[in-house]
Amino acid sequence: MEESQKLVIIDDEEDLLDLMEYHFKKKGYEVFAFESANKAWEFMGEVRPDMILCDWMMPEMSGIDFCRMVKGNLVLSDIPFVMVTCRSEKSAVQKALAEGVSDFIKKPILMPELVSRIDHLFNLRAS
C-alpha cells in the first residue's frame, strides 16, 4: 500500500485549521495541524512533510518568515510551500512567489478548490 502524503497545515484560526484538517484527512492525507509556525518548525525537525500549507498573518512568526526558514534549510528547501492568506494585493503575491511559495491561495477559502489545488501540486511532484 502506498504511504499517504504528509501535509503540515499552519493557521492561527482554530476553526479554519480544524476544517482544513478534516477535509485533507478525509481525502487520505496524513495531516499535522499547528496553530503556530514555531510549533510546526519544532515538529519538522523530526518529521519531514511532503507539503506545507501556511497562513501568512499569524502571531509569533509570519508565514512569509516561516517560508524563508524552510527554503533556507537544505533538508526542507524542496518541500512545496502553499501560502493561504487574506492578503491579495499584487505586491504580496509577488513577494510570496519571490520567497519560494509554490502557490498562493486567497481567503476566504473554498474547501473543494483548496483540496483540488493541493492534489494538483502533489500530482505534479509525482510525475
N, CA, C and O atoms as a DFTB+ gen file, in Angstrom:
508 C
 N C O
     1  1       0.848      -1.194       0.000
     2  2       0.000       0.000       0.000
     3  2       0.883       1.243       0.000
     4  3       1.891       1.299       0.705
     5  1       0.502       2.225      -0.786
     6  2       1.261       3.469      -0.890
     7  2       1.145       4.287       0.384
     8  3       0.066       4.422       0.962
     9  1       2.280       4.831       0.812
    10  2       2.286       5.662       2.017
    11  2       1.550       6.970       1.739
    12  3       1.721       7.569       0.678
    13  1       0.723       7.415       2.704
    14  2      -0.018       8.660       2.492
    15  2       0.914       9.864       2.575
    16  3       1.923       9.847       3.279
    17  1       0.550      10.899       1.843
    18  2       1.331      12.131       1.806
    19  2       1.186      12.869       3.139
    20  3       0.092      12.956       3.698
    21  1       2.300      13.394       3.634
    22  2       2.301      14.140       4.895
    23  2       2.123      15.625       4.601
    24  3       2.918      16.227       3.879
    25  1       1.085      16.197       5.163
    26  2       0.747      17.595       4.942
    27  2       0.772      18.340       6.272
    28  3       0.035      17.991       7.195
    29  1       1.619      19.367       6.372
    30  2       1.642      20.239       7.545
    31  2       0.772      21.448       7.227
    32  3       0.952      22.101       6.199
    33  1      -0.170      21.740       8.114
    34  2      -1.045      22.906       7.958
    35  2      -0.830      23.815       9.160
    36  3      -0.857      23.368      10.307
    37  1      -0.615      25.105       8.880
    38  2      -0.389      26.079       9.948
    39  2      -1.348      27.246       9.752
    40  3      -1.331      27.914       8.718
    41  1      -2.176      27.478      10.750
    42  2      -3.101      28.614      10.714
    43  2      -3.518      28.924      12.144
    44  3      -3.839      28.013      12.908
    45  1      -3.517      30.198      12.511
    46  2      -3.880      30.568      13.883
    47  2      -5.391      30.646      14.087
    48  3      -5.844      30.849      15.214
    49  1      -6.179      30.489      13.025
    50  2      -7.641      30.442      13.159
    51  2      -8.034      28.987      13.397
    52  3      -8.062      28.180      12.468
    53  1      -8.334      28.664      14.643
    54  2      -8.579      27.277      15.031
    55  2      -9.701      26.614      14.228
    56  3      -9.571      25.458      13.827
    57  1     -10.800      27.337      13.992
    58  2     -11.925      26.755      13.246
    59  2     -11.515      26.400      11.819
    60  3     -11.866      25.333      11.316
    61  1     -10.777      27.287      11.175
    62  2     -10.327      27.035       9.808
    63  2      -9.312      25.893       9.788
    64  3      -9.343      25.043       8.899
    65  1      -8.428      25.880      10.759
    66  2      -7.433      24.808      10.861
    67  2      -8.134      23.452      10.993
    68  3      -7.765      22.491      10.318
    69  1      -9.133      23.380      11.854
    70  2      -9.888      22.139      12.047
    71  2     -10.605      21.725      10.760
    72  3     -10.640      20.544      10.413
    73  1     -11.173      22.702      10.059
    74  2     -11.885      22.428       8.813
    75  2     -10.932      21.876       7.746
    76  3     -11.240      20.889       7.078
    77  1      -9.774      22.525       7.596
    78  2      -8.794      22.046       6.614
    79  2      -8.307      20.651       6.992
    80  3      -8.200      19.773       6.135
    81  1      -8.014      20.450       8.261
    82  2      -7.542      19.139       8.720
    83  2      -8.577      18.060       8.397
    84  3      -8.217      16.989       7.907
    85  1      -9.832      18.326       8.660
    86  2     -10.904      17.370       8.386
    87  2     -10.945      16.995       6.904
    88  3     -10.979      15.814       6.557
    89  1     -10.941      18.013       6.029
    90  2     -11.067      17.748       4.587
    91  2      -9.869      17.004       4.020
    92  3     -10.029      16.136       3.163
    93  1      -8.678      17.331       4.487
    94  2      -7.495      16.649       3.960
    95  2      -7.370      15.232       4.511
    96  3      -6.914      14.340       3.795
    97  1      -7.759      15.001       5.754
    98  2      -7.754      13.642       6.294
    99  2      -8.769      12.781       5.547
   100  3      -8.505      11.620       5.233
   101  1      -9.940      13.372       5.267
   102  2     -10.987      12.674       4.533
   103  2     -10.482      12.258       3.150
   104  3     -10.888      11.225       2.618
   105  1      -9.607      13.062       2.582
   106  2      -9.047      12.795       1.256
   107  2      -7.904      11.767       1.315
   108  3      -7.437      11.295       0.279
   109  1      -7.459      11.427       2.532
   110  2      -6.435      10.400       2.674
   111  2      -5.046      10.902       3.018
   112  3      -4.105      10.111       3.083
   113  1      -4.898      12.194       3.238
   114  2      -3.601      12.744       3.616
   115  2      -3.330      12.498       5.103
   116  3      -4.254      12.421       5.913
   117  1      -2.056      12.378       5.437
   118  2      -1.636      12.340       6.830
   119  2      -1.405      13.800       7.223
   120  3      -0.465      14.429       6.739
   121  1      -2.249      14.335       8.087
   122  2      -2.266      15.769       8.371
   123  2      -1.697      16.052       9.757
   124  3      -2.013      15.376      10.737
   125  1      -0.843      17.079       9.802
   126  2      -0.284      17.577      11.049
   127  2      -0.637      19.056      11.116
   128  3      -0.116      19.857      10.339
   129  1      -1.517      19.420      12.040
   130  2      -2.051      20.785      12.113
   131  2      -1.454      21.530      13.300
   132  3      -1.352      20.995      14.403
   133  1      -1.063      22.780      13.048
   134  2      -0.441      23.611      14.082
   135  2      -1.017      25.017      14.051
   136  3      -1.351      25.546      12.990
   137  1      -1.129      25.619      15.244
   138  2      -1.616      26.989      15.349
   139  2      -0.481      27.998      15.313
   140  3      -0.731      29.204      15.327
   141  1       0.767      27.529      15.267
   142  2       1.890      28.460      15.174
   143  2       3.012      27.850      14.343
   144  3       3.205      26.635      14.320
   145  1       3.735      28.715      13.672
   146  2       4.864      28.279      12.851
   147  2       5.969      27.706      13.725
   148  3       6.661      26.774      13.315
   149  1       6.142      28.250      14.921
   150  2       7.180      27.746      15.822
   151  2       6.944      26.277      16.177
   152  3       7.885      25.483      16.193
   153  1       5.701      25.917      16.460
   154  2       5.377      24.526      16.784
   155  2       5.587      23.626      15.566
   156  3       6.074      22.503      15.695
   157  1       5.222      24.117      14.402
   158  2       5.420      23.340      13.176
   159  2       6.905      23.134      12.906
   160  3       7.320      22.042      12.516
   161  1       7.707      24.174      13.112
   162  2       9.155      24.086      12.885
   163  2       9.776      23.027      13.801
   164  3      10.614      22.232      13.376
   165  1       9.347      23.038      15.059
   166  2       9.837      22.050      16.027
   167  2       9.495      20.639      15.555
   168  3      10.341      19.745      15.596
   169  1       8.270      20.442      15.111
   170  2       7.804      19.148      14.612
   171  2       8.607      18.708      13.390
   172  3       8.971      17.539      13.262
   173  1       8.880      19.660      12.490
   174  2       9.567      19.340      11.246
   175  2      11.039      18.998      11.463
   176  3      11.710      18.549      10.534
   177  1      11.538      19.202      12.655
   178  2      12.869      18.734      12.991
   179  2      12.912      17.220      13.111
   180  3      13.979      16.611      13.036
   181  1      11.735      16.611      13.301
   182  2      11.640      15.158      13.464
   183  2      10.940      14.464      12.304
   184  3      11.288      13.337      11.953
   185  1       9.958      15.128      11.708
   186  2       9.182      14.543      10.616
   187  2       9.218      15.498       9.422
   188  3       8.872      16.673       9.546
   189  1       9.639      14.982       8.269
   190  2       9.715      15.811       7.059
   191  2       8.394      15.681       6.300
   192  3       8.059      14.602       5.813
   193  1       7.651      16.777       6.201
   194  2       6.378      16.709       5.463
   195  2       6.623      16.701       3.954
   196  3       7.714      17.020       3.481
   197  1       5.584      16.331       3.217
   198  2       5.654      16.349       1.757
   199  2       5.170      17.681       1.199
   200  3       5.470      18.030       0.057
   201  1       4.416      18.428       2.015
   202  2       3.934      19.748       1.603
   203  2       3.559      20.542       2.848
   204  3       3.199      19.984       3.884
   205  1       3.657      21.878       2.712
   206  2       3.303      22.786       3.803
   207  2       2.234      23.746       3.299
   208  3       2.367      24.329       2.223
   209  1       1.189      23.903       4.072
   210  2       0.100      24.833       3.792
   211  2       0.084      25.804       4.969
   212  3      -0.158      25.389       6.103
   213  1       0.337      27.095       4.719
   214  2       0.579      28.025       5.817
   215  2      -0.120      29.367       5.610
   216  3      -0.105      29.929       4.514
   217  1      -0.725      29.864       6.672
   218  2      -1.298      31.210       6.689
   219  2      -0.157      32.228       6.697
   220  3       0.927      31.937       7.203
   221  1      -0.388      33.407       6.147
   222  2       0.637      34.451       6.131
   223  2       0.679      35.209       7.454
   224  3       1.730      35.332       8.083
   225  1      -0.494      35.717       7.866
   226  2      -0.549      36.611       9.026
   227  2      -0.892      35.837      10.295
   228  3      -2.039      35.457      10.532
   229  1       0.151      35.618      11.103
   230  2      -0.008      34.896      12.364
   231  2       0.840      35.587      13.428
   232  3       1.823      36.258      13.113
   233  1       0.448      35.417      14.693
   234  2       1.300      35.957      15.766
   235  2       2.595      35.145      15.859
   236  3       2.691      34.072      15.263
   237  1       3.555      35.628      16.573
   238  2       4.861      34.992      16.765
   239  2       5.728      35.060      15.516
   240  3       6.765      35.724      15.526
   241  1       5.326      34.389      14.442
   242  2       6.105      34.372      13.210
   243  2       5.149      34.367      12.024
   244  3       4.198      33.586      11.987
   245  1       5.406      35.241      11.059
   246  2       4.534      35.284       9.884
   247  2       4.812      34.082       8.982
   248  3       5.866      33.452       9.061
   249  1       3.855      33.787       8.140
   250  2       4.022      32.702       7.183
   251  2       5.168      32.945       6.222
   252  3       5.848      32.003       5.814
   253  1       5.389      34.203       5.853
   254  2       6.476      34.505       4.920
   255  2       7.834      34.297       5.595
   256  3       8.777      33.829       4.958
   257  1       7.934      34.644       6.880
   258  2       9.176      34.373       7.619
   259  2       9.398      32.869       7.765
   260  3      10.527      32.386       7.676
   261  1       8.316      32.142       7.989
   262  2       8.418      30.690       8.091
   263  2       8.864      30.094       6.757
   264  3       9.689      29.180       6.723
   265  1       8.318      30.612       5.666
   266  2       8.713      30.153       4.334
   267  2      10.213      30.367       4.129
   268  3      10.899      29.485       3.613
   269  1      10.718      31.522       4.526
   270  2      12.160      31.798       4.406
   271  2      12.979      30.775       5.185
   272  3      14.016      30.315       4.706
   273  1      12.518      30.414       6.386
   274  2      13.232      29.419       7.196
   275  2      13.262      28.070       6.483
   276  3      14.303      27.417       6.408
   277  1      12.100      27.662       5.960
   278  2      12.006      26.374       5.275
   279  2      12.891      26.376       4.031
   280  3      13.671      25.448       3.820
   281  1      12.771      27.406       3.217
   282  2      13.525      27.469       1.955
   283  2      15.021      27.652       2.202
   284  3      15.831      27.344       1.328
   285  1      15.393      28.146       3.370
   286  2      16.801      28.323       3.710
   287  2      17.417      27.099       4.362
   288  3      18.608      27.103       4.675
   289  1      16.630      26.049       4.572
   290  2      17.107      24.829       5.213
   291  2      17.370      23.772       4.135
   292  3      16.458      23.416       3.388
   293  1      18.591      23.272       4.047
   294  2      18.955      22.318       2.990
   295  2      18.090      21.068       2.972
   296  3      17.809      20.531       1.901
   297  1      17.666      20.601       4.128
   298  2      16.870      19.373       4.214
   299  2      15.418      19.611       3.795
   300  3      14.762      18.698       3.294
   301  1      14.917      20.825       3.997
   302  2      13.496      21.114       3.784
   303  2      13.212      21.971       2.554
   304  3      12.055      22.112       2.158
   305  1      14.233      22.537       1.951
   306  2      14.036      23.584       0.932
   307  2      13.228      23.162      -0.290
   308  3      12.647      24.017      -0.958
   309  1      13.175      21.872      -0.600
   310  2      12.444      21.427      -1.792
   311  2      10.973      21.101      -1.515
   312  3      10.246      20.701      -2.424
   313  1      10.537      21.268      -0.275
   314  2       9.137      20.982       0.063
   315  2       8.237      22.077      -0.522
   316  3       8.480      23.261      -0.290
   317  1       7.202      21.693      -1.279
   318  2       6.263      22.705      -1.774
   319  2       5.619      23.448      -0.608
   320  3       5.224      22.845       0.389
   321  1       5.523      24.764      -0.752
   322  2       5.011      25.635       0.302
   323  2       3.854      26.436      -0.284
   324  3       4.039      27.213      -1.220
   325  1       2.669      26.243       0.268
   326  2       1.466      26.924      -0.218
   327  2       1.049      27.966       0.811
   328  3       0.833      27.647       1.980
   329  1       0.936      29.210       0.367
   330  2       0.537      30.312       1.243
   331  2      -0.969      30.520       1.134
   332  3      -1.523      30.616       0.039
   333  1      -1.616      30.589       2.294
   334  2      -3.052      30.845       2.369
   335  2      -3.213      32.143       3.155
   336  3      -2.722      32.256       4.277
   337  1      -3.900      33.121       2.568
   338  2      -3.947      34.430       3.221
   339  2      -5.107      35.283       2.756
   340  3      -5.668      35.065       1.682
   341  1      -5.462      36.262       3.583
   342  2      -6.441      37.269       3.148
   343  2      -5.755      38.384       2.372
   344  3      -6.424      39.215       1.758
   345  1      -4.443      38.409       2.393
   346  2      -3.725      39.430       1.625
   347  2      -3.886      39.121       0.145
   348  3      -3.666      37.994      -0.298
   349  1      -4.271      40.135      -0.605
   350  2      -4.499      39.884      -2.023
   351  2      -3.843      40.922      -2.925
   352  3      -3.957      40.854      -4.149
   353  1      -3.153      41.889      -2.309
   354  2      -2.513      42.904      -3.147
   355  2      -1.401      42.268      -3.984
   356  3      -0.737      41.326      -3.552
   357  1      -1.219      42.797      -5.167
   358  2      -0.266      42.250      -6.127
   359  2       1.140      42.138      -5.532
   360  3       1.846      41.164      -5.793
   361  1       1.546      43.123      -4.738
   362  2       2.888      43.099      -4.145
   363  2       3.064      41.923      -3.183
   364  3       4.158      41.369      -3.078
   365  1       1.995      41.540      -2.482
   366  2       2.075      40.402      -1.558
   367  2       2.256      39.102      -2.336
   368  3       3.055      38.248      -1.952
   369  1       1.517      38.959      -3.420
   370  2       1.642      37.765      -4.250
   371  2       3.061      37.681      -4.811
   372  3       3.688      36.622      -4.769
   373  1       3.563      38.796      -5.333
   374  2       4.912      38.824      -5.906
   375  2       5.966      38.492      -4.846
   376  3       6.903      37.740      -5.115
   377  1       5.811      39.051      -3.646
   378  2       6.760      38.793      -2.564
   379  2       6.763      37.316      -2.200
   380  3       7.825      36.712      -2.046
   381  1       5.580      36.736      -2.061
   382  2       5.465      35.320      -1.695
   383  2       6.122      34.431      -2.748
   384  3       6.872      33.513      -2.416
   385  1       5.840      34.705      -3.998
   386  2       6.425      33.889      -5.066
   387  2       7.942      34.057      -5.111
   388  3       8.666      33.095      -5.367
   389  1       8.416      35.258      -4.867
   390  2       9.864      35.515      -4.850
   391  2      10.546      34.771      -3.700
   392  3      11.727      34.436      -3.796
   393  1       9.817      34.512      -2.619
   394  2      10.377      33.803      -1.467
   395  2      10.333      32.285      -1.639
   396  3      10.848      31.552      -0.796
   397  1       9.720      31.808      -2.729
   398  2       9.697      30.371      -2.987
   399  2       8.368      29.690      -2.770
   400  3       8.295      28.461      -2.776
   401  1       7.310      30.465      -2.577
   402  2       5.975      29.889      -2.404
   403  2       5.548      29.222      -3.713
   404  3       5.705      29.793      -4.793
   405  1       5.009      28.010      -3.603
   406  2       4.583      27.237      -4.778
   407  2       3.221      27.667      -5.303
   408  3       2.969      27.623      -6.507
   409  1       2.347      28.082      -4.394
   410  2       1.012      28.526      -4.779
   411  2       0.535      29.522      -3.727
   412  3       0.973      29.483      -2.578
   413  1      -0.357      30.405      -4.130
   414  2      -0.854      31.493      -3.293
   415  2      -2.372      31.422      -3.349
   416  3      -2.965      31.661      -4.400
   417  1      -3.004      31.097      -2.226
   418  2      -4.455      30.917      -2.195
   419  2      -5.066      31.969      -1.278
   420  3      -4.681      32.104      -0.117
   421  1      -6.022      32.709      -1.823
   422  2      -6.639      33.807      -1.073
   423  2      -7.833      33.319      -0.266
   424  3      -8.644      32.520      -0.734
   425  1      -7.916      33.828       0.971
   426  2      -9.084      33.587       1.814
   427  2     -10.169      34.564       1.402
   428  3      -9.828      35.638       0.907
   429  1     -11.446      34.272       1.568
   430  2     -11.965      33.043       2.130
   431  2     -11.743      31.855       1.187
   432  3     -11.776      31.993      -0.036
   433  1     -11.521      30.710       1.783
   434  2     -11.162      29.502       1.041
   435  2     -12.414      28.685       0.734
   436  3     -13.284      28.500       1.584
   437  1     -12.476      28.210      -0.490
   438  2     -13.485      27.221      -0.852
   439  2     -12.797      25.870      -0.706
   440  3     -11.858      25.581      -1.449
   441  1     -13.236      25.042       0.223
   442  2     -12.545      23.787       0.533
   443  2     -12.350      22.875      -0.682
   444  3     -11.258      22.333      -0.853
   445  1     -13.373      22.683      -1.539
   446  2     -13.134      21.814      -2.700
   447  2     -12.003      22.347      -3.598
   448  3     -11.215      21.564      -4.130
   449  1     -11.925      23.669      -3.765
   450  2     -10.854      24.245      -4.570
   451  2      -9.499      24.044      -3.898
   452  3      -8.525      23.683      -4.559
   453  1      -9.433      24.277      -2.594
   454  2      -8.180      24.110      -1.870
   455  2      -7.679      22.670      -1.982
   456  3      -6.507      22.443      -2.284
   457  1      -8.549      21.708      -1.742
   458  2      -8.162      20.300      -1.826
   459  2      -7.710      19.963      -3.243
   460  3      -6.716      19.260      -3.423
   461  1      -8.422      20.455      -4.242
   462  2      -8.042      20.199      -5.642
   463  2      -6.677      20.783      -5.975
   464  3      -5.884      20.152      -6.674
   465  1      -6.400      21.975      -5.482
   466  2      -5.104      22.604      -5.770
   467  2      -3.961      21.846      -5.099
   468  3      -2.891      21.687      -5.688
   469  1      -4.179      21.381      -3.881
   470  2      -3.152      20.605      -3.188
   471  2      -2.968      19.262      -3.897
   472  3      -1.836      18.820      -4.094
   473  1      -4.060      18.611      -4.279
   474  2      -3.966      17.368      -5.059
   475  2      -3.141      17.598      -6.324
   476  3      -2.279      16.789      -6.668
   477  1      -3.409      18.693      -7.002
   478  2      -2.712      19.025      -8.246
   479  2      -1.210      19.184      -7.997
   480  3      -0.398      18.663      -8.762
   481  1      -0.844      19.892      -6.943
   482  2       0.588      20.067      -6.638
   483  2       1.258      18.731      -6.325
   484  3       2.390      18.493      -6.745
   485  1       0.569      17.863      -5.593
   486  2       1.127      16.538      -5.308
   487  2       1.276      15.735      -6.603
   488  3       2.278      15.047      -6.798
   489  1       0.287      15.825      -7.477
   490  2       0.358      15.091      -8.745
   491  2       1.497      15.600      -9.630
   492  3       2.151      14.813     -10.315
   493  1       1.734      16.907      -9.617
   494  2       2.854      17.459     -10.380
   495  2       4.194      16.920      -9.888
   496  3       5.090      16.621     -10.676
   497  1       4.308      16.805      -8.578
   498  2       5.560      16.293      -7.989
   499  2       5.769      14.819      -8.304
   500  3       6.900      14.359      -8.461
   501  1       4.652      14.078      -8.395
   502  2       4.743      12.643      -8.638
   503  2       5.115      12.324     -10.085
   504  3       5.673      11.264     -10.370
   505  1       4.805      13.237     -10.988
   506  2       5.053      12.950     -12.415
   507  2       6.432      13.336     -12.869
   508  3       6.771      13.151     -14.038
